[in-house]
Amino acid sequence: MAAGDPLSMYVFISLMAFLGIVILSFLIKKNKKYQKLSVLESLSFIFIVAGIIFGNDEIIGFSLICGGVVFIIADIYIRVREKIIFD
């Protein structure tokens, strides 16, 4: 794949978004006690790992990564909304 290839850019942007979200989630949880992963966090992790594993089949791999990113964004949105409502 060339450096300007749209698929390479999609993977790069997806991984950067995932890393950013993981860092933000650790910063949010920094002041809290240890808690188990939520269902959406678990699904996100599973989808992203499966997307990396099935990366050879581009449609399936990228779809799974995209699904994982969507799940983690939904989880963050729910947690932020609950924090705003209950604080």
C-alpha positions as CSV (number, residue, x, y, z in Angstrom):
1,M,0.0,0.0,0.0
2,A,1.2,3.5,-0.8
3,A,1.5,6.2,1.8
4,G,-1.4,8.2,0.3
5,D,-3.7,5.1,-0.1
6,P,-7.2,5.8,1.3
7,L,-7.2,2.4,3.1
8,S,-3.9,3.2,4.9
9,M,-5.3,6.6,5.9
10,Y,-8.5,4.9,7.2
11,V,-6.5,2.4,9.3
12,F,-4.2,5.2,10.6
13,I,-7.1,7.5,11.5
14,S,-9.0,4.6,13.2
15,L,-6.0,3.6,15.3
16,M,-5.3,7.2,16.3
17,A,-8.9,7.7,17.3
18,F,-8.9,4.5,19.3
19,L,-5.7,5.4,21.1
20,G,-7.1,8.8,21.9
21,I,-10.2,7.3,23.3
22,V,-8.3,4.8,25.4
23,I,-6.1,7.6,26.8
24,L,-9.2,9.7,27.6
25,S,-10.9,6.8,29.3
26,F,-7.8,6.1,31.4
27,L,-7.7,9.8,32.4
28,I,-11.4,9.8,33.3
29,K,-11.0,6.6,35.4
30,K,-7.8,7.8,37.0
31,N,-9.6,9.2,40.1
32,K,-11.9,6.3,40.5
33,K,-11.6,2.9,42.0
34,Y,-11.0,-0.1,39.8
35,Q,-14.2,-1.1,38.0
36,K,-15.0,-3.8,35.5
37,L,-15.3,-3.0,31.8
38,S,-18.7,-2.1,30.6
39,V,-20.5,-4.1,28.0
40,L,-19.8,-1.4,25.3
41,E,-16.1,-1.3,26.2
42,S,-15.8,-5.0,26.0
43,L,-17.6,-5.1,22.6
44,S,-15.3,-2.3,21.4
45,F,-12.2,-4.2,22.4
46,I,-13.4,-7.4,20.8
47,F,-14.4,-5.7,17.6
48,I,-11.1,-3.9,17.2
49,V,-9.0,-6.9,18.0
50,A,-11.1,-9.0,15.5
51,G,-10.7,-6.2,12.9
52,I,-7.0,-6.4,13.3
53,I,-7.0,-10.2,13.1
54,F,-9.3,-10.2,10.0
55,G,-7.4,-7.3,8.4
56,N,-6.4,-9.3,5.4
57,D,-10.1,-9.2,4.3
58,E,-10.3,-5.5,4.1
59,I,-14.1,-5.1,4.1
60,I,-14.5,-7.3,7.2
61,G,-11.5,-5.9,9.0
62,F,-12.3,-2.3,8.5
63,S,-15.9,-2.8,9.3
64,L,-15.1,-4.4,12.6
65,I,-12.6,-1.7,13.5
66,C,-15.2,1.0,12.7
67,G,-17.8,-0.9,14.8
68,G,-15.4,-0.9,17.7
69,V,-14.7,2.8,17.4
70,V,-18.5,3.5,17.3
71,F,-19.1,1.4,20.4
72,I,-16.4,3.1,22.4
73,I,-17.6,6.6,21.4
74,A,-21.2,5.5,22.4
75,D,-19.8,4.4,25.8
76,I,-18.0,7.6,26.4
77,Y,-21.1,9.6,25.4
78,I,-23.2,7.6,27.9
79,R,-20.7,8.0,30.7
80,V,-20.3,11.8,30.1
81,R,-24.0,12.3,30.0
82,E,-24.5,10.3,33.2
83,K,-21.7,12.3,34.9
84,I,-23.3,15.6,33.9
85,I,-26.8,14.5,35.0
86,F,-25.7,13.1,38.4
87,D,-23.1,15.7,39.3
